[in-house]
Each structure stands twice: as C-alpha cells, then as structure tokens.
Amino acid sequence: MDIKKEIRRLLKEKDAVLLAHNYQIDDIQEIADFTGDSLGLSIEASKVKNKTIVFCGVHFMAETAYILSPDKKVLLPEIDAGCPMADMVTAEGLREMKKKYPGVPVVCYVNSSAEVKAESDICCTSANAVNVVKSLDTDKVIFVPDKNLGHYVSRFVDKEIILWEGYCPIHNRVTKKEILELKEKYPDAIFVAHPECPPEVVDLADHVCSTSGVYKYVKESDNKRFIIGTEEGVGYRLKKENPDKEFIFAYKGFQCKNMKKTTLKKIYDALIKEQYVITVDEVIREKALKSIKRMLDIPRNF
C-alpha cells in the first residue's frame, strides 16, 4: 500500500482537510493541504468547507482548531502529543496570579490550553506578540506562559511585563556558547532565531522572528548560509524553497519529540477509525474564542 496516496484518498472520502504544523516530519508536510504555525492553520481550517479537520500537531493546536470551528470534527492522530510549555501553566495557577495583580490584563501565547486562553484577556502569536501588548491601554501586563517570548516583547514596549516562568524546552536548550562557536565556524552565516530562545541567544541573532518569518526572511535574503534557531522541521520547506542555500541548526537534534510522534500510519488510523476527537467545553470555548478574536481584531502593522 502507498500510504501517502491512501491517506489522500481517505481525506477525499471523509471530506477532511489535513493540517501539518511546521515542525512535523517531512513526509507529513509533503502531503498536507496546509502547513504553517498553529493559529494560521486553525484559521485556514475555519475557512474551508470540509467537515473534518485532521490536525498534525499537538493537543493545544487541535483545541484551537475546535475553538474556531466547533461545527467540524477535529481529529488529533496522536493523542499523546502534548506541549511541555503549555503544560507549565494551568487555569487555576493563572487565576491565582490574577489575584496578585488585580485588573492587570493577561496576554496569553497561543501555545496554551483552552482553559488558559479562557482565563486570558487576549491571545498572541510569536509574530504579533509585540503589537498585541502595545495595543493594550495599560502600563503593565501579565504574560503567559513563555518567559522568553515575554522578555523579547519587553524590549519593544514601554510597559512592565509580569512573566510566567514557562518556556519551550527545546528552544530554551540553545546556548550562547553553541551559537558563538557556530558563528566562528561559519562567519558568513546569518543567525535567525525564534523569540522562544533565551535572551542571551536572541542577543546574538541577526534576525528574530516566528517560524513563518523564518521562511520569508530566508527567501528574501541574498545570503547563502544560515544558522537556524528553531525546530528542525522548518528545514523541509527551507530546503524546498531555497535549494541553493545551506542551513545549519543551532544544535544537533533540535527536535520537539511531541511533534515527531505523529506518523503517516497514525494519520491513516485516525482517518479509518475517526480518532482521536478533540472537543472543548462550550463555556470554555466561548471565553477562549473571545481572547483569540480580540487578537485577530488588532491591525497587523500596529
């Protein structure tokens, strides 16, 4: 059996759309209807008429898809694909923090659970976090869960950022020493970093951006060599769009194990058995939707 062809056949038969996050394995990105970041994929899914969404990513991403498209069936092929950073903040913990800072708005990175989004005032992505924080008419904000992204935002706003002590383990693993060694070894390389990296690593970057920003920046650059400070899954599209350019990742094995849990076989099984269905309690969904919609209402070029 040609499993890729069979998956595409099943998608048509089941009236389903296949979404793949940028960190998924190459074989999955190759056959997906849409690839991108978590929120971008969920927005794309809300626009299509297909009745089923197969989300190749992690749990909070499938939740976000359901929040935006409750009329569709959302399937997560790997039920154990979680996000350590999203797990570092809970709705209960956030409520306790809000009590300490009454009236201070909560900015919530989309890499979080539906329950946490529901407790937040507004969501953000790594691409628009600065604009989101700037849009708030307040002198301080609570930022959850990524302290590194929150620290990055603090560089561009005249507000106090109260940081939650969460982080992405694979981005937080990048060290200043490793980057300095790579820069010395490849002096002609441009270092592009994701803002989930530690502040001392971001300081060394020639350009800081989201995963979508990485694709755009590299494609438009005349440079031929890049040090990439984000998950290796972006390499598939980078190489496809820039065959004449070289990409060196910040460290060996820069991979999210949870993202790599999804396989072609698991997608096939998800379509055959229509598993695993992801839903969100309606009260939580409506509150979480408000925080997402508030973000989407902010002009892109704030």
PyMOL commands that set and color helices and strands:
alter all, ss='L'
color gray80, all
select helices_A, chain A and resi 3-13+26-31+38-47+59-68+84-87+91-100+114-118+129-135+147-154+169-172+176-185+199-202+211-220+232-241+259-261+264-273+282-296
alter helices_A, ss='H'
color red, helices_A
select strands_A, chain A and resi 16-21+34-36+52-56+73-75+106-109+122-124+140-144+160-163+190-193+207-208+225-229+246-249
alter strands_A, ss='S'
color yellow, strands_A
deselect
rebuild
show_as cartoon
